[in-house]
Amino acid sequence: MRFLADMGVAQRIVDWLRTEGHDAIHLREQGLHKFPDVDIFAKAIAENRVVLTFDLDFGEILALAGDAVVSVVRFRLKGSKEMK
């Protein structure tokens, strides 16, 4: 699978996905750490990637996307803002 990790997702998760044979990139690696959510979503569509995020905004963006086909995995960990 092809993954795009948002800023809240730790680099080690991307590294692990790669060891498992997935095509995974992190926004930070491409200097896109301040990329707006809507642009992240567009990048995922253009590159056929699944967005990995802690950001609740992606649910709304996905709902408003109409015919756009993209998957979003939104992490919610009790007592944690991000995976370290």
MDTraj code that builds the backbone (N, CA, C; nanometers):
import mdtraj as md
import numpy as np

residues = "MET ARG PHE LEU ALA ASP MET GLY VAL ALA GLN ARG ILE VAL ASP TRP LEU ARG THR GLU GLY HIS ASP ALA ILE HIS LEU ARG GLU GLN GLY LEU HIS LYS PHE PRO ASP VAL ASP ILE PHE ALA LYS ALA ILE ALA GLU ASN ARG VAL VAL LEU THR PHE ASP LEU ASP PHE GLY GLU ILE LEU ALA LEU ALA GLY ASP ALA VAL VAL SER VAL VAL ARG PHE ARG LEU LYS GLY SER LYS GLU MET LYS".split()
xyz = np.array([
    [0.0836, -0.1187, 0.0000],
    [0.0000, 0.0000, 0.0000],
    [0.0873, 0.1239, 0.0000],
    [0.0256, 0.2342, -0.0365],
    [0.0947, 0.3632, -0.0413],
    [0.0371, 0.4528, 0.0688],
    [0.1236, 0.5029, 0.1559],
    [0.0808, 0.5840, 0.2687],
    [0.1445, 0.7222, 0.2655],
    [0.0702, 0.8205, 0.3181],
    [0.1187, 0.9568, 0.3374],
    [0.0935, 0.9929, 0.4835],
    [0.1997, 1.0112, 0.5598],
    [0.1874, 1.0404, 0.7028],
    [0.1854, 1.1906, 0.7279],
    [0.0835, 1.2330, 0.8015],
    [0.0681, 1.3717, 0.8443],
    [0.1651, 1.3984, 0.9599],
    [0.1770, 1.5235, 0.9994],
    [0.2773, 1.5644, 1.0980],
    [0.2638, 1.4973, 1.2349],
    [0.1462, 1.4627, 1.2785],
    [0.1298, 1.4008, 1.4098],
    [0.1792, 1.2577, 1.4179],
    [0.2021, 1.1962, 1.3036],
    [0.2463, 1.0570, 1.2983],
    [0.3991, 1.0544, 1.3059],
    [0.4510, 0.9725, 1.3940],
    [0.5958, 0.9644, 1.4143],
    [0.6668, 0.9040, 1.2933],
    [0.7864, 0.9515, 1.2685],
    [0.8686, 0.9006, 1.1580],
    [0.8919, 0.7503, 1.1725],
    [0.9020, 0.7014, 1.2946],
    [0.9290, 0.5588, 1.3140],
    [0.8165, 0.4716, 1.2593],
    [0.6946, 0.5240, 1.2555],
    [0.5826, 0.4499, 1.1982],
    [0.6030, 0.4371, 1.0471],
    [0.6445, 0.5449, 0.9827],
    [0.6732, 0.5426, 0.8390],
    [0.7879, 0.4456, 0.8109],
    [0.8914, 0.4516, 0.8931],
    [1.0053, 0.3610, 0.8754],
    [0.9612, 0.2155, 0.8876],
    [0.8762, 0.1863, 0.9845],
    [0.8263, 0.0491, 1.0042],
    [0.7428, 0.0046, 0.8840],
    [0.6551, 0.0920, 0.8345],
    [0.5752, 0.0574, 0.7173],
    [0.6643, 0.0211, 0.5992],
    [0.7737, 0.0929, 0.5845],
    [0.8682, 0.0628, 0.4765],
    [0.9311, -0.0749, 0.4938],
    [0.9671, -0.1081, 0.6174],
    [1.0271, -0.2403, 0.6403],
    [0.9275, -0.3515, 0.6105],
    [0.7998, -0.3195, 0.6161],
    [0.6945, -0.4164, 0.5863],
    [0.6592, -0.4186, 0.4371],
    [0.7341, -0.3422, 0.3578],
    [0.7178, -0.3457, 0.2137],
    [0.6225, -0.2426, 0.1555],
    [0.5783, -0.1468, 0.2366],
    [0.4860, -0.0444, 0.1885],
    [0.5617, 0.0786, 0.1382],
    [0.4984, 0.1511, 0.0492],
    [0.5509, 0.2768, -0.0016],
    [0.4955, 0.3866, 0.0896],
    [0.5741, 0.4295, 0.1851],
    [0.5290, 0.5272, 0.2848],
    [0.6200, 0.6490, 0.2841],
    [0.5567, 0.7673, 0.2892],
    [0.6325, 0.8914, 0.2993],
    [0.5742, 0.9759, 0.4122],
    [0.6568, 1.0606, 0.4657],
    [0.6148, 1.1534, 0.5712],
    [0.6251, 1.2946, 0.5147],
    [0.5281, 1.3780, 0.5455],
    [0.5309, 1.5160, 0.4967],
    [0.6615, 1.5862, 0.5319],
    [0.7133, 1.5582, 0.6500],
    [0.8373, 1.6213, 0.6963],
    [0.9537, 1.5903, 0.6016],
    [0.9569, 1.4683, 0.5488],
    [1.0652, 1.4268, 0.4587],
    [1.0673, 1.5092, 0.3300],
    [0.9526, 1.5599, 0.2916],
    [0.9427, 1.6353, 0.1675],
    [0.9347, 1.7857, 0.1925],
    [0.9590, 1.8268, 0.3167],
    [0.9554, 1.9681, 0.3512],
    [0.8155, 2.0270, 0.3477],
    [0.7160, 1.9423, 0.3651],
    [0.5772, 1.9865, 0.3577],
    [0.5099, 1.9878, 0.4951],
    [0.5868, 2.0108, 0.5992],
    [0.5345, 2.0034, 0.7356],
    [0.4315, 2.1116, 0.7668],
    [0.4233, 2.2167, 0.6865],
    [0.3230, 2.3218, 0.7076],
    [0.2159, 2.3205, 0.5986],
    [0.2088, 2.2131, 0.5247],
    [0.1118, 2.1977, 0.4170],
    [-0.0298, 2.2017, 0.4747],
    [-0.1212, 2.2807, 0.4179],
    [-0.2601, 2.2826, 0.4644],
    [-0.3276, 2.1468, 0.4412],
    [-0.4224, 2.1131, 0.5274],
    [-0.4896, 1.9832, 0.5197],
    [-0.5500, 1.9563, 0.3828],
    [-0.6125, 2.0552, 0.3242],
    [-0.6763, 2.0344, 0.1937],
    [-0.5716, 2.0005, 0.0872],
    [-0.4510, 2.0552, 0.0987],
    [-0.3433, 2.0237, 0.0046],
    [-0.2858, 1.8839, 0.0306],
    [-0.2826, 1.8440, 0.1570],
    [-0.2397, 1.7079, 0.1914],
    [-0.3355, 1.6079, 0.1273],
    [-0.4631, 1.6372, 0.1394],
    [-0.5670, 1.5528, 0.0822],
    [-0.5493, 1.5435, -0.0700],
    [-0.5263, 1.6571, -0.1350],
    [-0.5067, 1.6590, -0.2798],
    [-0.3823, 1.5797, -0.3203],
    [-0.2763, 1.5909, -0.2412],
    [-0.1536, 1.5148, -0.2679],
    [-0.1813, 1.3653, -0.2581],
    [-0.2568, 1.3249, -0.1573],
    [-0.2900, 1.1835, -0.1404],
    [-0.3702, 1.1321, -0.2598],
    [-0.4626, 1.2133, -0.3090],
    [-0.5412, 1.1736, -0.4264],
    [-0.4498, 1.1595, -0.5478],
    [-0.3662, 1.2599, -0.5708],
    [-0.2780, 1.2607, -0.6883],
    [-0.1798, 1.1436, -0.6877],
    [-0.1351, 1.1037, -0.5668],
    [-0.0350, 0.9974, -0.5549],
    [-0.0953, 0.8633, -0.5152],
    [-0.2292, 0.8582, -0.5077],
    [-0.2988, 0.7348, -0.4708],
    [-0.2467, 0.6792, -0.3377],
    [-0.2487, 0.7648, -0.2337],
    [-0.1987, 0.7266, -0.1014],
    [-0.3095, 0.7310, 0.0030],
    [-0.2922, 0.6518, 0.1060],
    [-0.3786, 0.6530, 0.2237],
    [-0.3180, 0.7520, 0.3224],
    [-0.3974, 0.8469, 0.3687],
    [-0.3496, 0.9462, 0.4649],
    [-0.3526, 0.8859, 0.6054],
    [-0.2420, 0.8977, 0.6766],
    [-0.2328, 0.8589, 0.8173],
    [-0.2288, 0.9871, 0.8985],
    [-0.3200, 1.0038, 0.9933],
    [-0.3292, 1.1314, 1.0636],
    [-0.3930, 1.1168, 1.2005],
    [-0.3715, 1.2171, 1.2833],
    [-0.4432, 1.2338, 1.4099],
    [-0.5429, 1.3488, 1.3970],
    [-0.5392, 1.4186, 1.2858],
    [-0.6149, 1.5410, 1.2629],
    [-0.7617, 1.5107, 1.2332],
    [-0.8508, 1.5662, 1.3125],
    [-0.9932, 1.5432, 1.2946],
    [-1.0492, 1.6114, 1.1700],
    [-0.9801, 1.7115, 1.1168],
    [-1.0276, 1.7841, 0.9995],
    [-1.0425, 1.6959, 0.8757],
    [-0.9659, 1.5890, 0.8677],
    [-0.9698, 1.5062, 0.7485],
    [-1.1041, 1.4367, 0.7297],
    [-1.1754, 1.4096, 0.8357],
    [-1.3087, 1.3512, 0.8239],
    [-1.4026, 1.4442, 0.7505],
    [-1.3973, 1.5720, 0.7837],
    [-1.4806, 1.6723, 0.7174],
    [-1.4378, 1.6918, 0.5715],
    [-1.3074, 1.6992, 0.5489],
    [-1.2574, 1.7151, 0.4120],
    [-1.3015, 1.5959, 0.3268],
    [-1.2915, 1.4772, 0.3827],
    [-1.3327, 1.3566, 0.3114],
    [-1.4819, 1.3604, 0.2796],
    [-1.5620, 1.4047, 0.3765],
    [-1.7070, 1.4117, 0.3566],
    [-1.7440, 1.5107, 0.2463],
    [-1.6670, 1.6176, 0.2318],
    [-1.6961, 1.7201, 0.1322],
    [-1.6290, 1.6944, -0.0026],
    [-1.5524, 1.5865, -0.0128],
    [-1.4711, 1.5603, -0.1312],
    [-1.5508, 1.5144, -0.2527],
    [-1.6748, 1.4797, -0.2342],
    [-1.7553, 1.4367, -0.3479],
    [-1.7057, 1.3069, -0.4073],
    [-1.6670, 1.3109, -0.5340],
    [-1.6258, 1.1903, -0.6055],
    [-1.4803, 1.1509, -0.5814],
    [-1.4056, 1.2318, -0.5074],
    [-1.2646, 1.2011, -0.4834],
    [-1.2519, 1.0694, -0.4076],
    [-1.1569, 0.9891, -0.4501],
    [-1.1364, 0.8593, -0.3859],
    [-1.0029, 0.8627, -0.3125],
    [-1.0098, 0.8643, -0.1825],
    [-0.8909, 0.8587, -0.0973],
    [-0.9326, 0.7984, 0.0359],
    [-0.8426, 0.7265, 0.0973],
    [-0.8703, 0.6696, 0.2290],
    [-0.7927, 0.7464, 0.3338],
    [-0.8529, 0.7567, 0.4512],
    [-0.7902, 0.8251, 0.5633],
    [-0.7970, 0.7336, 0.6850],
    [-0.6813, 0.7113, 0.7484],
    [-0.6771, 0.6400, 0.8757],
    [-0.6521, 0.7458, 0.9810],
    [-0.7517, 0.7670, 1.0651],
    [-0.7425, 0.8693, 1.1699],
    [-0.7229, 0.7997, 1.3032],
    [-0.6086, 0.8260, 1.3656],
    [-0.5747, 0.7645, 1.4929],
    [-0.6327, 0.8450, 1.6079],
    [-0.6878, 0.7770, 1.7052],
    [-0.7349, 0.8399, 1.8290],
    [-0.6845, 0.7533, 1.9422],
    [-0.5834, 0.7976, 2.0095],
    [-0.5262, 0.7231, 2.1210],
    [-0.5622, 0.7927, 2.2507],
    [-0.6205, 0.7212, 2.3412],
    [-0.6605, 0.7779, 2.4694],
    [-0.5370, 0.8297, 2.5441],
    [-0.5450, 0.9568, 2.5823],
    [-0.4378, 1.0179, 2.6617],
    [-0.3139, 1.0551, 2.5828],
    [-0.3228, 1.0535, 2.4496],
    [-0.2059, 1.0853, 2.3692],
    [-0.2458, 1.1756, 2.2531],
    [-0.1654, 1.2759, 2.2262],
    [-0.1901, 1.3644, 2.1127],
    [-0.1239, 1.3112, 1.9869],
    [-0.0156, 1.2363, 2.0024],
    [0.0530, 1.1830, 1.8861],
    [0.1321, 1.0588, 1.9252],
    [0.1718, 0.9834, 1.8240],
    [0.2534, 0.8637, 1.8464],
    [0.3988, 0.9059, 1.8461],
    [0.4714, 0.8711, 1.9486],
    [0.6136, 0.9090, 1.9573],
    [0.7020, 0.7885, 1.9470],
])
top = md.Topology()
chain = top.add_chain()
for i, resn in enumerate(residues, 1):
    res = top.add_residue(resn, chain, resSeq=i)
    for name in ("N", "CA", "C"):
        top.add_atom(name, md.element.get_by_symbol(name[0]), res)
traj = md.Trajectory(xyz[None], top)
